[in-house]
Every structure is written in C-alpha cells, then in structure tokens.
Amino acid sequence: MSIVQIAKLAGVSHTTVSRVINNEPSVSPETAIRVRAIIKETGYVPKPPAKRPGPRRIREAGFKTGNIAFLTSSENLKILINSPIMTNVLHGIEEALASNGMSMIQGAVGAKRPLPPIVAKGGVDGVIVWPHLDDVSSETVEILRSYKVVYVMSAASERLSADRVRVNHGKVGRLAANHLAGKGHRNIAYVTPSSLMSRINLCDRWTAFSALAKEHGINARQCVIEQSHFDLMETDRDRDLLIQKTLGEFLGENEGLTGMFVTCDALTAKIYPILGNMGIRIGCDLEIVSCNNETSLLAGLEPRPVSIDIQPEKIGKKAVEQLRWRLLHPDEEDQITIEVSPKLL
C-alpha cells in the first residue's frame, strides 16, 4: 500500500494525505477523519515526517541545496521568452519556491546545448522541465535520471518518465463547447495550430469538444493549421498567408459556421484581422472563444473574445508542490499526473 493508493481510496490528492499524516491544519476536519480512517483500515504505516525546525523547509530529508532547476529545450527558448502564458507559469514556480525558502536555476538543453554545469554536477535538488527532452543527448537523460523530475505543461515523455502537472485539457474542450452550445450555435469549429496537437496533447481538447457537441446535437468540425517551424508570437508574412489560406479553404468547405473555439490566444490574435479581411464580422457573423487568457494578446481585439483561463500560475505552484512531495517520498513508484481545472472568463 502506498500513499498514492490511500489518496485514491479517500478521493483526495496524495498531497492532502501527506498533510493529514503531518498534522497540517490546512485540511478540513472531515477530510482528515476520512483519510485517517482509511489509513487505519488498510494498515498503511507512513514514514515518520522529517523534523521541521522552522517555516522554511529546505533542510528536510531529500533537500540538500534548496535549489531546483527549470530546464527548457533550446529550440523552445525563444517561445519561453515571448510567451505570456509561460511567464505566468514561471511566476507561480518562483512564488512557490520563495515561500519554501528555495531558489530556481534556469537553463536550456538540446542536441548542441549541454546541461548547465550546476545541474550536471548535482548542485540542485530536483528539476522541472518544459516542454520536453526530445532532442537532448542520451548522456543528458542519464544525468537527469538521478534527479526527481516534474514536467510542466507537457505531454508524456518516453525518454524519461516522470510526474506531470498540466491543465485538464478535457475540461478546456468541454468549457468551450458548453459556452457555444449555450449561445445557441449549431455549427461550430475547433481551430488549432498543428504544433500544439503533438507537444502538449491538445487532442484531448478536441475529443472532449467534439463529444460534448455531439451530445447537444451540434455539428463540430476541426481545422488544423500547419505551423511547423512558425512561431505565433513573431511577425511572419508566410505564416499569416498560410493561416489565411487554411481558414479560407476550411470556411469554404463548412458554410454556416457561427461559433469557433481557437485553442490559444496567440492564434486568435492572428485570426481576427484575417477574418475581417474575409468580410466576416466577429461578434455578429461569428462568435469566437479563445484560450489561455493572455491579456496582452487580447487587449487590442474588438470585440474582445471570451477566453478560458488555464490558471498558469497555479500550474507552476503545483509543479513545485509535486516536486517537493516527490523529494520527500522518493520510494513512491507510481507516476502522477496532476491536472488543474480551467475557468471560463
């Protein structure tokens, strides 16, 4: 019996079970009673909690330096710098680390970029990765295997399996479809850049979006815009022409669309002027639901679309919480995926 199995039986998270075991006051009395009853019934014997001399816990078992590394793939470094959503994820990571008296080392890795020396030499307690380790060398993967690793905003990785923290993509799709259904739309579209389909498993969004549309008797169609090497955050005439061509063909083949879900605000910002040039009046002929709630990208759009907040700061904080939990429970074998619920704003 493991702490993860106890959590499943109790219907709570594994971190909640840890709080109950450590007698932390942040758990409701009802939940604490339920968890303790299951622990008693199963005969589970938790390891004794590490002594905590003060509010800062970097001296707990599993913590040697008080530092963690945030690593991104070198090919995504520019996206990381330009992306409002990842800025918010990093803010959440920083806040969670600071509240625990810890610090972050940030670096990039890739086929031609080795690990930061401090990471290669064992100078951090654990590692948070975004979005993947696909292009790094086998030597780098083996070094990282010695650490506890948490992926943030990422799909599963076969090269180095680890815990993950991400938005609940199924709920994102259902929120968007529910909103459009509630507004009376009977023909709706799901528009996404191709890169997001593979990188962060957005296929879950489409599956949920289309399934809920079907339940409501709504016709839903998917439009995938081939992105390849294009960065949606940069000015690129070829990319804009490709978006225009793809949308034009899609709308020509699917007449009567009145609702559209665009899977990221960066693409929404590109689509608005393109649709306007096609003579489509957004808010009149077509209603758009966007995603990520990146206000800097949506501020100039008229009318401003409804956007789904995937709570990036909370995702960042949860990544730190999970990494700390993993460091304190190194013998737990079950891999864990934590999904943060989105909100429609």
N, C-alpha and C positions, 0 to 999 in steps of 0.2 A: 504494500500500500504506500502510495506517495502523496505528497501534499497536493499535487495536481488532481489526483483521483478523489481526495477528500473534497476539494473545491467543486468538482463535478457533482458529487453526491449532494453537496449542500446548495448547489445552484448559485455559487458565488465565484469570484475570481480567486486565483491562487494567492494573490497579494492580500486579499481580505483574510484568507486563512492564516497567512503569516502574521497579520496584525492581531488576530484573535490569540494566536499562540504567544505572541509577545506582549499581550495585555495592553495594546494601544487603545486609547479612548475614542478613536475616530470611527469605530464600528458600533452600529446600533445594538442595544441590549438584545433585541430579538434575534438578530443575525448571529451574535456571539453565542447565544444559548444554543441555537441550531447547529452551529459549527462544532461546539464542544460536545454536543450530544452525539454527533456522527463520529467524532474522534474517539469517544468512549465506546460506541457500538462496534467500531471497526478494530479497535485495539491499536490504532496508529500511535506510535511513540515519536513525537517530534524531537529533533535535536535541540539541546538547550540553547537559548539565544545568547549571542555574544554580549559581553558586558559593554555597556554604553556609558562612558564617563561623562558625556555631555551631549548637547543637542547636535553637535557635528559628529558624523559617524565614520569618518574615513579610517579610523583605527579598528573597525570591525574586521572579523575574520574574512579574508578574501580581498581586503583593501590594503594595498602596500604603499601606493604613491598618492592616492587622492586625485589622480588624473585619468581621464578617458580620452580616447582618440575618436574623432569624427572623420571618416575617410570617404571620399567620393572618387568615382572613376575619373581619370584625367580627361576623357572625352566629354564628360558632363560638367566640367569645371565652370565653363562659361555660362551654362544654363543655371548652375547653382548660384552664381554671382548675380545673374539677371532676374531670377525668379522670385517674385514676391511671396509665393507660397512656401518656398524653401527657406526664405528669410524668416518667416514666422515659425517654421519647424525648428530652425536653429535657435530662435529666441526662446522657445519652450525648453529646448535642451539646456541652454545656458541658465535659465531660471531654475530648473530642477537641480542642476549641478550646484549652483551657488547656494541654494537652500540646504544642501547637504555638505557644504564646505569643500566642494570638489571643483576641479578645473577641466577645461577642454583643450586638447591639441587638435588642430585641424590640418588635414593634408589630403593630397590626391595620389592615387596609384593607377598604374596602367601598364601596358606592354613595355613601354620605354621609360616608365617612371617607377622607381623602387619605393618601398615603404619609407616613411620618414624615419630617420635614424633612431629616434627615441622609441618608436614602436618596434622596430627591428631588434632593438636591444632589450626589450622587456620593460620599458620605462613607463608603461601605463597599466591600469588595472583591467580595462576592457575596451571594446571597440564598438562603435555604432557606424553602420555602413549605409550609404545611399549612392546610387540606386542598386548597384550590383558589383560583382567581382569578375565579370565575364572575361575581361581582357588581361587580367594580371597573370604573372608567371606562376608556375606550379610551386616554385620556391616561396613566393609571397603567400600563397594559400597555406602552405605548410607552417609558416611562421604564425599566421593568423589563427591556425587551428589550436595553437597553445593558449589562445585567449577565449574569454567568453565574448560572443558577438551577438549583436542585435541589428537586424535590418530595419530601416525605417522607410515607409512609403515605397516598398519594394515587393516584387514578386518572389516566388520561391527560387532558391539557387541550388543547383545540383552539385556545384563545385565545393561549397562549404555550407552545410546545413546549419541553421541557427534559428532562434526566435525571431518573430517579426511583429512590427507594430504598423498598422496601416488604417486607412478609413474603411468602413464597411461599404464596399462598392455595390453590393446588392441593394442596400438601403438607399444609396445615391440614386440608382436607377428607378427604384420604386417611388421615391420622393418626386422625381421629375415627371414620371408617368402619371402619378396621382394628381399633381398640380394641373397638368394639361387636361386630364380627364375631367377634373372638377370645373374647368373653364369651358367645358362642352366641346372640346376638339375631338373630331372623329378620325382625322387623318394626320398622323404625326410622324416626325422624323427624328432620328438619332444620328448626330454628326460628330465624328471624332477623327483626330489625326492618327495615322497608322502607327506611329511610334509608341503612342500610349497603349495600344492594344497589347503589345508584347512586353513592354517594360514594366508596367505596374498592374497587369492583369485586369484591364478595364473590360474584358469580355464579360466579367461578372455583372457589370453595369448594364450592358446590352441585354444579357439573358434576363435579368430582373425587369428591365424596362419593357421589353417585348412581351414577357409573360404577363405582366400586370395589364398591359394594353389589351392583350387577348382576352383577359378576364372581363374587361369592360366592353368588349366587342369593338375595340378601336383598331384601325389599320395602322401598323407601325412599320417603318422602313428604315434601314441603316445606310448611312453614307460615310464611307471611309475615305478620308483624304490622304493620299500618299504623301508622306512627309520626308522619308529617307533622311538625308543629312540636313534638312532645313531646320532652322531654329525659329520658332514662332515669335520669339522676343526681339528678333532683329528685322531690320528693313531688308526685304529681298523681293525684287520685282518678279523673278522667275517663280518664286513660291506663291506670290499673290495671283499670278496668272494661272498657276496650277489649281489653286483653290477656286478661282472664278470658273475655270473650265469644268472642274469636277462638280461644283454646285449647279452650274448651268445644265449639265447633262442629267444630273440627278433630278432636279426640279422639272425638267422637260419630260422625264420618264414617269414622274409621280405627281401629276397635276392634282390640285385640290388640297395640298398640304396647308394647314392653318396653324400648326404647332410644331416647335422644333426644340430639341434638347441638344445643346452643344457642350461637350464634355470638359472644356476648360476655357477660362476667361480669355486667355491669350488668343485662342482661335475665334472666340466670339467677337473680340475687338477687330479682328481681320475681316470677319464675315459681314459686319454691319455695313461698311461702305460698299462692299461688293454687291450685297443685296439691294442697296439703294440705287446703285447704277443699273440694276436689272429692272428698276421700276417697282420693286416690292416695298410696300410701306410697313415697316416693323411697328407692331402695336395695333395695326389696322388689318393688313392682309395676313400677317404672320406674327405669332407670339413666340418669343424666344425665352427659354430657361437656360441659364448658364451654370457654371460650376467652379468653385474654389473661393468665391467672394474676394477676389483680389481687387480692392477698391481703386488702386492706381490705374488698373486697366479698364475699369468700368466707368470711371468718373466722367469721361467725355462722351459717353454713349447716350443717345436720346431716341426713344425713351430708354431709361436705364433698365436692363433686364433683371428679373428675379434671379438670384444666384444661390446655389447650395453651398453652405459653409461646411467644409470638411474638417474644421477645427484643427488646423495645423499645429498651433501651439500646444494643444492638448496631446496631439500625437507625439510631439517632441518630448513632452514631460513624461508620457507613458513609456517612451523608449528608455529614458534614464531609469525610471522606476523598475522596468523589466530587467535592465542590465544589472542594477543593484541587487534585485531579487536573485538573479542567476548567480551572481558572485557569492551571495550568502547561502545559496543552495546548490553547490557545484555538483552534487551527486544525483540531482534530479535528471532523469534521462529524457522525459517527454519534451518534445519541442512544442512551443506555444506560439500561437498567432493571436494577437490582441487586435480587435477591430473597434475603432472609435466611431460612434454614431454621428452622422452628419445632421445638419439643421438647414431647413429652408428659410431663407431670409427675404 
